[in-house]
Amino acid sequence: MLQDLLRTIPWFMHLDAAQLDSMVTSMEQRHLAAGDMLFHHGEESYDCFIIIEGSVEVLIFVNGTEHRLEVYNAGDIVGEMALIDRSPRSASVRAISACHLVVITEVEFKTMIGANPELAMRVLRNSTTRVRNTNQRMISDLERKNNELLKAYQQLKAAQNDLIRLNRMEQEMAVARQIQESFLPRQLPQLPGWEIGAYSRGAQAVGGDFYDCIELSDGRIGLVVADACGKGVTAALFVALSRSLLRAASQAPWIFQGGAVLDAESILTGALWLVNDYICREHGDNNMFVTLFYAVLDPKNGDLVYVNAGHNPPLLLDAQCENLYELPEATLPIGIMANQTFPSQRTCVEPGYRLILFSDGITEAMNSAGQPFSDDRFHDVLREDGYLGAQNLVSMIIAQVDAYAEGAPQADDMTLMIITREA
Amino acid sequence: MWKGVSPVNVEHIDDVLVIALPARLDAVGVAAIENNLKEIVTNHKGKVIADMSHVDFVASLALRMLLTNLKAVQPLGGDLRLAGLQPQIAEIFRKSRFDTLFKIYPDQESALVSYRSV
Protein backbone atom coordinates (compact mmCIF):
# COMPACT_ATOMS: atom_id res chain seq x y z
CA MET A 1 0.00 0.00 0.00
CA LEU A 2 1.28 3.44 -0.98
CA GLN A 3 -0.27 5.01 2.11
CA ASP A 4 1.88 2.79 4.39
CA LEU A 5 4.97 3.64 2.41
CA LEU A 6 4.19 7.37 2.57
CA ARG A 7 3.60 7.22 6.31
CA THR A 8 7.29 6.37 6.80
CA ILE A 9 8.33 9.61 5.05
CA PRO A 10 8.42 12.76 7.22
CA TRP A 11 6.68 14.83 4.52
CA PHE A 12 3.51 12.79 4.95
CA MET A 13 3.69 11.87 8.65
CA HIS A 14 1.52 14.72 9.87
CA LEU A 15 -1.31 14.36 7.36
CA ASP A 16 -4.50 12.82 8.77
CA ALA A 17 -5.87 9.66 7.20
CA ALA A 18 -8.48 11.51 5.11
CA GLN A 19 -5.96 13.96 3.73
CA LEU A 20 -3.53 11.16 2.87
CA ASP A 21 -6.25 9.02 1.29
CA SER A 22 -7.50 11.89 -0.85
CA MET A 23 -3.92 12.72 -1.90
CA VAL A 24 -3.07 9.13 -2.78
CA THR A 25 -6.22 8.80 -4.91
CA SER A 26 -5.11 11.52 -7.29
CA MET A 27 -1.34 11.06 -6.78
CA GLU A 28 0.77 10.28 -9.83
CA GLN A 29 3.77 7.96 -9.40
CA ARG A 30 6.96 7.76 -11.45
CA HIS A 31 9.37 4.86 -11.89
CA LEU A 32 12.80 5.53 -13.35
CA ALA A 33 15.59 3.18 -14.35
CA ALA A 34 19.20 4.18 -13.59
CA GLY A 35 20.20 6.89 -16.10
CA ASP A 36 16.62 8.01 -16.89
CA MET A 37 16.01 11.75 -16.79
CA LEU A 38 13.37 13.08 -14.38
CA PHE A 39 13.41 16.52 -15.99
CA HIS A 40 15.78 18.71 -18.02
CA HIS A 41 17.30 22.10 -17.36
CA GLY A 42 15.12 24.87 -18.85
CA GLU A 43 12.04 22.65 -19.00
CA GLU A 44 8.75 24.36 -18.09
CA SER A 45 7.12 21.91 -15.68
CA TYR A 46 6.14 22.86 -12.18
CA ASP A 47 5.50 19.67 -10.22
CA CYS A 48 7.90 18.55 -7.53
CA PHE A 49 8.80 15.03 -6.51
CA ILE A 50 9.37 13.08 -3.34
CA ILE A 51 11.69 10.11 -3.59
CA ILE A 52 10.22 6.97 -2.11
CA GLU A 53 13.09 4.71 -3.17
CA GLY A 54 16.43 5.15 -4.96
CA SER A 55 18.63 8.20 -5.54
CA VAL A 56 18.88 10.95 -8.15
CA GLU A 57 21.57 13.46 -9.06
CA VAL A 58 21.14 17.15 -9.89
CA LEU A 59 23.21 18.15 -12.90
CA ILE A 60 24.20 21.28 -14.75
CA PHE A 61 26.13 21.51 -18.01
CA VAL A 62 28.87 24.13 -18.41
CA ASN A 63 30.57 24.43 -21.79
CA GLY A 64 29.37 20.95 -22.65
CA THR A 65 30.80 19.45 -19.45
CA GLU A 66 28.50 17.81 -16.91
CA HIS A 67 28.75 18.91 -13.26
CA ARG A 68 26.92 17.14 -10.42
CA LEU A 69 25.52 19.63 -7.89
CA GLU A 70 23.66 17.37 -5.43
CA VAL A 71 22.53 13.82 -4.76
CA TYR A 72 19.08 13.17 -3.26
CA ASN A 73 17.89 9.96 -1.63
CA ALA A 74 14.65 8.37 -0.37
CA GLY A 75 12.61 10.89 1.64
CA ASP A 76 14.09 13.94 -0.10
CA ILE A 77 12.06 16.45 -2.11
CA VAL A 78 13.24 17.35 -5.63
CA GLY A 79 12.15 20.14 -8.00
CA GLU A 80 10.22 22.23 -5.49
CA MET A 81 11.95 25.43 -6.69
CA ALA A 82 10.04 25.49 -10.00
CA LEU A 83 6.87 24.76 -8.07
CA ILE A 84 7.43 27.68 -5.71
CA ASP A 85 8.53 30.36 -8.20
CA ARG A 86 6.97 29.04 -11.44
CA SER A 87 10.25 29.29 -13.31
CA PRO A 88 11.75 26.83 -15.80
CA ARG A 89 13.92 24.09 -14.28
CA SER A 90 17.28 25.47 -13.14
CA ALA A 91 19.03 22.11 -13.47
CA SER A 92 18.50 18.59 -14.79
CA VAL A 93 17.78 15.56 -12.59
CA ARG A 94 18.77 12.03 -13.50
CA ALA A 95 18.24 8.73 -11.69
CA ILE A 96 21.42 7.17 -10.30
CA SER A 97 19.66 3.93 -9.44
CA ALA A 98 16.17 2.56 -10.07
CA CYS A 99 13.81 5.11 -8.49
CA HIS A 100 10.28 5.28 -7.24
CA LEU A 101 8.91 8.81 -6.83
CA VAL A 102 5.56 10.45 -6.20
CA VAL A 103 4.51 13.59 -8.03
CA ILE A 104 3.39 16.46 -5.80
CA THR A 105 1.24 19.15 -7.40
CA GLU A 106 1.02 22.68 -6.07
CA VAL A 107 -2.31 21.87 -4.34
CA GLU A 108 -0.86 18.82 -2.61
CA PHE A 109 2.24 20.75 -1.62
CA LYS A 110 0.10 23.41 0.04
CA THR A 111 -1.91 20.74 1.85
CA MET A 112 1.24 19.12 3.18
CA ILE A 113 2.68 22.42 4.38
CA GLY A 114 -0.65 23.46 5.88
CA ALA A 115 -0.83 20.24 7.88
CA ASN A 116 2.64 20.79 9.34
CA PRO A 117 4.28 24.24 9.58
CA GLU A 118 7.48 22.37 10.50
CA LEU A 119 7.51 21.12 6.90
CA ALA A 120 7.28 24.69 5.58
CA MET A 121 10.30 25.49 7.73
CA ARG A 122 12.08 22.47 6.35
CA VAL A 123 11.40 23.53 2.75
CA LEU A 124 12.66 27.02 3.53
CA ARG A 125 15.74 25.59 5.23
CA ASN A 126 16.40 23.34 2.23
CA SER A 127 16.08 26.25 -0.19
CA THR A 128 18.21 28.55 1.92
CA THR A 129 20.98 25.94 2.23
CA ARG A 130 20.83 25.36 -1.49
CA VAL A 131 21.10 29.11 -2.22
CA ARG A 132 23.97 29.41 0.25
CA ASN A 133 25.82 26.45 -1.30
CA THR A 134 25.25 27.80 -4.76
CA ASN A 135 26.49 31.22 -3.71
CA GLN A 136 29.55 29.70 -2.10
CA ARG A 137 30.25 27.65 -5.18
CA MET A 138 29.80 30.69 -7.42
CA ILE A 139 32.08 32.80 -5.25
CA SER A 140 34.80 30.13 -5.18
CA ASP A 141 34.39 29.71 -8.89
CA LEU A 142 34.63 33.47 -9.44
CA GLU A 143 37.68 33.69 -7.21
CA ARG A 144 39.38 30.89 -9.12
CA LYS A 145 38.48 32.43 -12.47
CA ASN A 146 39.57 35.83 -11.24
CA ASN A 147 42.95 34.40 -10.25
CA GLU A 148 43.29 32.69 -13.59
CA LEU A 149 42.38 35.90 -15.39
CA LEU A 150 44.84 37.87 -13.29
CA LYS A 151 47.59 35.38 -14.08
CA ALA A 152 46.71 35.39 -17.78
CA TYR A 153 46.65 39.18 -17.74
CA GLN A 154 50.09 39.33 -16.10
CA GLN A 155 51.46 36.87 -18.64
CA LEU A 156 49.92 38.86 -21.47
CA LYS A 157 51.35 42.06 -20.09
CA ALA A 158 54.83 40.51 -19.79
CA ALA A 159 54.56 39.14 -23.33
CA GLN A 160 53.46 42.55 -24.56
CA ASN A 161 56.41 44.20 -22.81
CA ASP A 162 58.74 41.66 -24.39
CA LEU A 163 57.18 42.38 -27.75
CA ILE A 164 57.59 46.12 -27.29
CA ARG A 165 61.20 45.63 -26.20
CA LEU A 166 61.87 43.32 -29.13
CA ASN A 167 60.22 45.74 -31.51
CA ARG A 168 62.30 48.62 -30.18
CA MET A 169 65.45 46.49 -30.47
CA GLU A 170 64.58 45.59 -34.06
CA GLN A 171 64.04 49.24 -34.87
CA GLU A 172 67.37 50.11 -33.27
CA MET A 173 69.07 47.32 -35.18
CA ALA A 174 67.56 48.60 -38.43
CA VAL A 175 68.98 52.05 -37.68
CA ALA A 176 72.33 50.50 -36.73
CA ARG A 177 72.34 48.62 -40.01
CA GLN A 178 71.70 51.81 -41.96
CA ILE A 179 74.50 53.55 -40.11
CA GLN A 180 76.79 50.63 -40.74
CA GLU A 181 75.97 50.68 -44.45
CA SER A 182 77.05 54.31 -44.44
CA PHE A 183 80.47 53.06 -43.29
CA LEU A 184 80.92 51.39 -46.67
CA PRO A 185 82.04 53.64 -49.54
CA ARG A 186 79.01 55.33 -51.13
CA GLN A 187 80.46 54.59 -54.54
CA LEU A 188 83.51 52.74 -55.69
CA PRO A 189 86.22 54.79 -57.42
CA GLN A 190 86.16 54.83 -61.22
CA LEU A 191 89.77 54.53 -62.36
CA PRO A 192 90.65 54.54 -66.06
CA GLY A 193 91.96 51.11 -67.00
CA TRP A 194 90.71 49.56 -63.76
CA GLU A 195 87.47 48.20 -62.40
CA ILE A 196 86.59 47.68 -58.75
CA GLY A 197 83.74 45.51 -57.52
CA ALA A 198 82.80 44.91 -53.90
CA TYR A 199 80.20 43.20 -51.74
CA SER A 200 79.62 42.79 -48.02
CA ARG A 201 76.87 40.97 -46.17
CA GLY A 202 76.46 40.45 -42.41
CA ALA A 203 75.32 37.10 -41.02
CA GLN A 204 73.25 39.15 -38.55
CA ALA A 205 71.58 42.58 -38.72
CA VAL A 206 74.94 44.25 -38.26
CA GLY A 207 78.25 42.70 -39.18
CA GLY A 208 81.92 42.54 -38.29
CA ASP A 209 83.31 42.83 -41.83
CA PHE A 210 83.95 45.91 -43.91
CA TYR A 211 85.70 47.06 -47.04
CA ASP A 212 86.83 50.52 -47.96
CA CYS A 213 88.31 52.48 -50.83
CA ILE A 214 90.18 55.50 -49.51
CA GLU A 215 91.20 58.31 -51.83
CA LEU A 216 94.84 59.22 -51.26
CA SER A 217 97.12 61.88 -52.67
CA ASP A 218 98.58 61.65 -56.18
CA GLY A 219 95.59 59.65 -57.51
CA ARG A 220 96.44 56.65 -55.38
CA ILE A 221 93.76 54.60 -53.74
CA GLY A 222 93.70 52.75 -50.43
CA LEU A 223 92.02 49.34 -50.57
CA VAL A 224 90.82 47.78 -47.31
CA VAL A 225 89.12 44.53 -46.37
CA ALA A 226 88.74 43.78 -42.67
CA ASP A 227 87.09 41.33 -40.30
CA ALA A 228 86.51 42.21 -36.63
CA CYS A 229 86.62 39.39 -34.12
CA GLY A 230 83.18 37.92 -33.48
CA LYS A 231 80.02 39.15 -35.13
CA GLY A 232 76.85 41.09 -34.42
CA VAL A 233 76.80 44.26 -32.34
CA THR A 234 80.15 43.78 -30.56
CA ALA A 235 81.97 43.32 -33.83
CA ALA A 236 79.99 46.14 -35.49
CA LEU A 237 81.14 48.60 -32.82
CA PHE A 238 84.72 47.59 -33.52
CA VAL A 239 84.16 47.97 -37.25
CA ALA A 240 82.91 51.52 -36.71
CA LEU A 241 85.92 52.31 -34.55
CA SER A 242 88.66 50.80 -36.71
CA ARG A 243 87.20 51.93 -40.05
CA SER A 244 86.88 55.54 -38.88
CA LEU A 245 90.33 55.59 -37.32
CA LEU A 246 91.92 54.07 -40.41
CA ARG A 247 90.21 56.52 -42.76
CA ALA A 248 91.03 59.52 -40.59
CA ALA A 249 94.66 58.44 -40.17
CA SER A 250 95.01 57.78 -43.91
CA GLN A 251 93.47 61.08 -44.98
CA ALA A 252 95.09 63.22 -42.29
CA PRO A 253 96.04 66.62 -43.72
CA TRP A 254 99.77 65.90 -43.45
CA ILE A 255 99.37 63.17 -46.07
CA PHE A 256 97.94 65.66 -48.56
CA GLN A 257 99.90 68.78 -47.63
CA GLY A 258 103.51 69.62 -47.04
CA GLY A 259 104.71 69.58 -50.64
CA ALA A 260 106.31 66.19 -51.13
CA VAL A 261 103.96 63.29 -51.80
CA LEU A 262 104.12 60.83 -48.94
CA ASP A 263 105.19 57.38 -50.10
CA ALA A 264 102.80 54.42 -49.79
CA GLU A 265 104.90 52.71 -47.11
CA SER A 266 104.71 55.74 -44.85
CA ILE A 267 100.95 56.09 -45.30
CA LEU A 268 100.39 52.43 -44.48
CA THR A 269 102.75 52.02 -41.59
CA GLY A 270 101.78 55.40 -40.09
CA ALA A 271 98.02 54.79 -40.29
CA LEU A 272 98.23 51.22 -39.03
CA TRP A 273 100.57 52.11 -36.18
CA LEU A 274 98.17 54.82 -35.07
CA VAL A 275 95.02 52.68 -35.33
CA ASN A 276 96.62 49.70 -33.59
CA ASP A 277 98.13 51.76 -30.82
CA TYR A 278 94.88 53.63 -30.19
CA ILE A 279 92.82 50.42 -29.99
CA CYS A 280 95.37 48.65 -27.76
CA ARG A 281 95.63 51.64 -25.46
CA GLU A 282 91.93 52.54 -25.22
CA HIS A 283 90.24 49.16 -25.68
CA GLY A 284 92.96 46.62 -24.87
CA ASP A 285 91.05 45.11 -21.94
CA ASN A 286 88.47 43.66 -24.33
CA ASN A 287 91.07 41.66 -26.25
CA MET A 288 89.07 42.41 -29.37
CA PHE A 289 91.04 42.43 -32.58
CA VAL A 290 90.54 43.15 -36.26
CA THR A 291 92.22 41.29 -39.10
CA LEU A 292 92.81 43.77 -41.85
CA PHE A 293 94.38 43.94 -45.29
CA TYR A 294 95.33 47.43 -46.36
CA ALA A 295 96.95 48.19 -49.70
CA VAL A 296 97.88 51.41 -51.49
CA LEU A 297 97.39 51.00 -55.24
CA ASP A 298 98.93 53.35 -57.75
CA PRO A 299 96.67 53.04 -60.79
CA LYS A 300 99.30 54.68 -62.99
CA ASN A 301 101.63 51.69 -62.87
CA GLY A 302 99.86 48.96 -60.87
CA ASP A 303 102.23 49.26 -57.90
CA LEU A 304 100.67 47.71 -54.85
CA VAL A 305 102.16 48.30 -51.41
CA TYR A 306 100.37 46.46 -48.68
CA VAL A 307 100.22 45.35 -45.08
CA ASN A 308 98.33 42.22 -44.15
CA ALA A 309 97.45 42.39 -40.45
CA GLY A 310 96.47 38.78 -39.87
CA HIS A 311 93.82 38.73 -42.60
CA ASN A 312 93.21 35.97 -45.17
CA PRO A 313 95.97 36.37 -47.71
CA PRO A 314 94.51 38.08 -50.81
CA LEU A 315 94.94 36.41 -54.20
CA LEU A 316 96.35 37.58 -57.51
CA LEU A 317 94.94 35.92 -60.63
CA ASP A 318 97.04 36.11 -63.78
CA ALA A 319 95.82 37.40 -67.17
CA GLN A 320 95.15 33.86 -68.47
CA CYS A 321 93.01 33.03 -65.40
CA GLU A 322 95.28 30.04 -64.83
CA ASN A 323 97.48 30.80 -61.87
CA LEU A 324 96.52 32.13 -58.46
CA TYR A 325 99.12 33.63 -56.13
CA GLU A 326 98.66 34.23 -52.43
CA LEU A 327 100.13 37.59 -51.35
CA PRO A 328 102.77 36.57 -48.81
CA GLU A 329 103.68 37.91 -45.38
CA ALA A 330 101.40 38.99 -42.60
CA THR A 331 101.64 40.62 -39.21
CA LEU A 332 99.48 40.18 -36.11
CA PRO A 333 95.96 41.60 -36.36
CA ILE A 334 95.13 45.12 -35.15
CA GLY A 335 94.43 45.50 -31.42
CA ILE A 336 96.65 42.81 -29.92
CA MET A 337 100.04 44.32 -29.21
CA ALA A 338 100.66 47.99 -28.57
CA ASN A 339 103.49 49.80 -30.30
CA GLN A 340 103.65 47.17 -33.00
CA THR A 341 105.23 47.94 -36.38
CA PHE A 342 103.58 46.97 -39.62
CA PRO A 343 106.26 46.44 -42.25
CA SER A 344 104.80 46.76 -45.74
CA GLN A 345 105.23 44.42 -48.71
CA ARG A 346 105.32 45.34 -52.35
CA THR A 347 104.01 43.72 -55.52
CA CYS A 348 102.52 44.79 -58.85
CA VAL A 349 99.11 44.19 -60.40
CA GLU A 350 100.20 43.58 -64.00
CA PRO A 351 97.92 44.38 -66.97
CA GLY A 352 95.14 41.78 -67.20
CA TYR A 353 95.69 40.65 -63.58
CA ARG A 354 93.03 40.63 -60.87
CA LEU A 355 93.45 41.25 -57.17
CA ILE A 356 90.97 39.42 -54.93
CA LEU A 357 90.43 40.52 -51.31
CA PHE A 358 87.99 38.54 -49.17
CA SER A 359 86.96 37.55 -45.67
CA ASP A 360 86.81 33.95 -44.47
CA GLY A 361 83.00 34.10 -44.50
CA ILE A 362 83.30 33.35 -48.24
CA THR A 363 85.50 30.26 -48.04
CA GLU A 364 83.91 29.04 -44.80
CA ALA A 365 80.29 29.47 -45.96
CA MET A 366 78.62 26.25 -44.83
CA ASN A 367 76.11 24.09 -46.67
CA SER A 368 73.37 22.30 -44.73
CA ALA A 369 75.73 19.34 -44.15
CA GLY A 370 78.17 21.67 -42.37
CA GLN A 371 80.79 21.44 -45.15
CA PRO A 372 82.59 24.70 -46.04
CA PHE A 373 82.64 26.24 -49.54
CA SER A 374 86.45 25.88 -49.21
CA ASP A 375 89.49 27.50 -50.78
CA ASP A 376 89.46 24.92 -53.57
CA ARG A 377 85.93 25.78 -54.74
CA PHE A 378 86.72 29.48 -54.44
CA HIS A 379 89.84 29.06 -56.60
CA ASP A 380 87.91 26.99 -59.16
CA VAL A 381 85.29 29.72 -59.58
CA LEU A 382 88.03 32.34 -59.95
CA ARG A 383 89.82 30.34 -62.67
CA GLU A 384 86.53 29.54 -64.44
CA ASP A 385 84.94 33.02 -64.37
CA GLY A 386 88.02 35.23 -63.84
CA TYR A 387 87.59 36.77 -67.33
CA LEU A 388 84.47 38.63 -66.09
CA GLY A 389 84.59 42.31 -65.10
CA ALA A 390 85.21 43.03 -61.42
CA GLN A 391 81.60 43.67 -60.39
CA ASN A 392 80.27 40.74 -62.45
CA LEU A 393 82.91 38.46 -61.00
CA VAL A 394 81.92 39.54 -57.47
CA SER A 395 78.24 38.80 -58.25
CA MET A 396 79.17 35.44 -59.80
CA ILE A 397 81.16 34.35 -56.73
CA ILE A 398 78.40 35.41 -54.32
CA ALA A 399 75.83 33.56 -56.46
CA GLN A 400 78.03 30.43 -56.42
CA VAL A 401 78.50 30.63 -52.64
CA ASP A 402 74.74 31.11 -52.12
CA ALA A 403 73.93 28.22 -54.46
CA TYR A 404 76.35 26.05 -52.49
CA ALA A 405 74.94 27.08 -49.10
CA GLU A 406 71.34 26.48 -50.31
CA GLY A 407 69.96 28.89 -47.74
CA ALA A 408 71.69 27.27 -44.76
CA PRO A 409 72.07 29.91 -42.01
CA GLN A 410 75.55 31.42 -42.11
CA ALA A 411 77.68 31.90 -39.02
CA ASP A 412 80.02 34.49 -40.49
CA ASP A 413 79.89 37.75 -42.43
CA MET A 414 80.98 37.70 -46.08
CA THR A 415 83.06 40.37 -47.77
CA LEU A 416 84.62 40.37 -51.19
CA MET A 417 86.48 43.03 -53.18
CA ILE A 418 87.91 42.47 -56.64
CA ILE A 419 90.14 44.86 -58.56
CA THR A 420 90.77 44.10 -62.26
CA ARG A 421 93.32 45.79 -64.48
CA GLU A 422 92.76 46.01 -68.23
CA ALA A 423 95.11 43.91 -70.32
CA MET B 1 92.36 22.37 -7.67
CA TRP B 2 89.13 22.82 -9.60
CA LYS B 3 86.34 20.89 -7.93
CA GLY B 4 83.19 22.24 -9.58
CA VAL B 5 81.35 20.83 -12.57
CA SER B 6 83.47 21.75 -15.55
CA PRO B 7 82.45 21.75 -19.20
CA VAL B 8 86.12 21.61 -20.19
CA ASN B 9 88.20 18.57 -19.45
CA VAL B 10 90.89 19.45 -16.94
CA GLU B 11 93.84 17.39 -15.75
CA HIS B 12 96.81 18.18 -13.52
CA ILE B 13 100.12 16.65 -14.60
CA ASP B 14 102.75 17.64 -12.01
CA ASP B 15 102.45 21.44 -11.82
CA VAL B 16 100.96 21.76 -15.30
CA LEU B 17 97.26 22.32 -15.90
CA VAL B 18 96.22 20.49 -19.07
CA ILE B 19 92.93 21.54 -20.65
CA ALA B 20 91.34 19.51 -23.43
CA LEU B 21 89.33 21.86 -25.63
CA PRO B 22 86.14 20.65 -27.34
CA ALA B 23 85.82 20.08 -31.10
CA ARG B 24 83.84 23.12 -32.23
CA LEU B 25 85.11 26.45 -30.99
CA ASP B 26 82.56 28.56 -32.84
CA ALA B 27 80.61 31.40 -31.18
CA VAL B 28 78.38 28.93 -29.33
CA GLY B 29 81.24 26.62 -28.35
CA VAL B 30 83.28 29.53 -27.02
CA ALA B 31 80.36 31.00 -25.05
CA ALA B 32 79.84 27.59 -23.39
CA ILE B 33 83.35 27.36 -21.91
CA GLU B 34 84.72 30.92 -21.90
CA ASN B 35 83.95 31.93 -18.29
CA ASN B 36 84.75 28.55 -16.83
CA LEU B 37 88.07 28.37 -18.66
CA LYS B 38 89.08 31.85 -17.53
CA GLU B 39 88.31 30.94 -13.92
CA ILE B 40 90.31 27.70 -14.04
CA VAL B 41 93.30 29.31 -15.74
CA THR B 42 93.29 32.41 -13.52
CA ASN B 43 93.07 30.29 -10.36
CA HIS B 44 95.91 28.08 -11.51
CA LYS B 45 98.21 31.04 -12.20
CA GLY B 46 101.02 28.85 -13.58
CA LYS B 47 101.82 26.54 -16.46
CA VAL B 48 98.89 25.73 -18.72
CA ILE B 49 98.60 23.57 -21.82
CA ALA B 50 95.56 23.76 -24.09
CA ASP B 51 95.31 20.40 -25.83
CA MET B 52 93.66 21.24 -29.15
CA SER B 53 93.91 17.81 -30.77
CA HIS B 54 90.08 17.48 -30.79
CA VAL B 55 89.46 20.97 -32.12
CA ASP B 56 88.36 20.96 -35.77
CA PHE B 57 86.86 24.46 -36.01
CA VAL B 58 87.95 27.78 -34.53
CA ALA B 59 86.13 31.07 -34.97
CA SER B 60 87.90 34.36 -34.30
CA LEU B 61 86.22 34.44 -30.88
CA ALA B 62 88.16 31.28 -29.98
CA LEU B 63 91.43 33.04 -30.80
CA ARG B 64 90.29 35.90 -28.59
CA MET B 65 89.49 33.47 -25.76
CA LEU B 66 92.98 31.92 -25.95
CA LEU B 67 94.56 35.37 -26.11
CA THR B 68 92.60 36.50 -23.03
CA ASN B 69 93.85 33.48 -21.07
CA LEU B 70 97.42 33.97 -22.27
CA LYS B 71 97.30 37.59 -21.09
CA ALA B 72 95.85 36.43 -17.76
CA VAL B 73 98.67 34.01 -16.89
CA GLN B 74 101.72 35.70 -18.40
CA PRO B 75 101.94 38.59 -15.90
CA LEU B 76 101.83 36.00 -13.08
CA GLY B 77 104.83 34.19 -14.49
CA GLY B 78 102.72 31.48 -16.10
CA ASP B 79 102.23 30.55 -19.72
CA LEU B 80 99.58 29.07 -21.99
CA ARG B 81 101.04 26.68 -24.55
CA LEU B 82 99.10 24.97 -27.30
CA ALA B 83 99.38 21.34 -28.35
CA GLY B 84 98.12 19.10 -31.14
CA LEU B 85 96.72 21.60 -33.65
CA GLN B 86 95.05 19.88 -36.61
CA PRO B 87 96.42 21.10 -39.99
CA GLN B 88 93.47 23.42 -40.80
CA ILE B 89 93.67 24.94 -37.32
CA ALA B 90 97.44 25.42 -37.63
CA GLU B 91 96.72 27.19 -40.93
CA ILE B 92 94.40 29.66 -39.19
CA PHE B 93 97.10 30.36 -36.58
CA ARG B 94 99.62 30.88 -39.37
CA LYS B 95 97.43 33.25 -41.43
CA SER B 96 96.43 35.36 -38.42
CA ARG B 97 99.99 35.20 -37.04
CA PHE B 98 98.62 33.96 -33.74
CA ASP B 99 101.41 31.38 -34.14
CA THR B 100 103.75 34.17 -33.02
CA LEU B 101 101.81 34.76 -29.78
CA PHE B 102 101.78 31.19 -28.50
CA LYS B 103 104.34 28.44 -28.12
CA ILE B 104 102.84 25.61 -30.15
CA TYR B 105 103.79 21.92 -29.88
CA PRO B 106 102.85 18.88 -31.99
CA ASP B 107 101.29 17.04 -29.04
CA GLN B 108 100.60 17.19 -25.32
CA GLU B 109 103.73 15.20 -24.43
CA SER B 110 106.13 17.56 -26.18
CA ALA B 111 104.34 20.54 -24.59
CA LEU B 112 104.85 18.93 -21.16
CA VAL B 113 108.51 18.29 -21.95
CA SER B 114 108.92 21.96 -22.88
CA TYR B 115 107.75 22.99 -19.41
CA ARG B 116 110.05 20.47 -17.68
CA SER B 117 113.12 21.62 -19.57
CA VAL B 118 112.75 25.18 -18.26
Contacts between the chains, C-beta under 8 A, distances in Angstrom:
chain1	res1	chain2	res2	distance
A	227	B	60	7.1
A	229	B	60	4.2
A	229	B	61	6.3
A	229	B	63	7.2
A	229	B	64	5.1
A	230	B	27	7.0
A	230	B	59	7.8
A	230	B	60	6.3
A	230	B	61	5.0
A	230	B	64	7.2
A	231	B	27	7.0
A	287	B	64	5.3
A	287	B	67	5.3
A	287	B	68	4.7
A	287	B	71	6.7
A	288	B	64	6.8
A	289	B	60	7.7
A	289	B	63	7.8
A	289	B	64	6.8
A	289	B	67	7.6
A	291	B	60	7.5
A	291	B	96	6.1
A	310	B	95	7.0
A	310	B	96	4.1
A	310	B	97	5.1
A	310	B	98	7.5
A	311	B	95	7.7
A	311	B	96	8.0
A	312	B	95	6.2
A	313	B	95	6.5
A	330	B	95	6.6
A	330	B	96	7.6
A	330	B	97	5.4
A	331	B	97	6.0
A	332	B	96	7.7
A	332	B	97	4.7
A	332	B	98	7.6
A	332	B	100	6.5
A	332	B	101	7.1
A	333	B	96	6.1
A	333	B	97	7.4
A	336	B	67	6.8
A	336	B	101	7.2
A	411	B	26	6.1
A	411	B	27	6.8
A	411	B	59	7.2
A	412	B	59	7.4
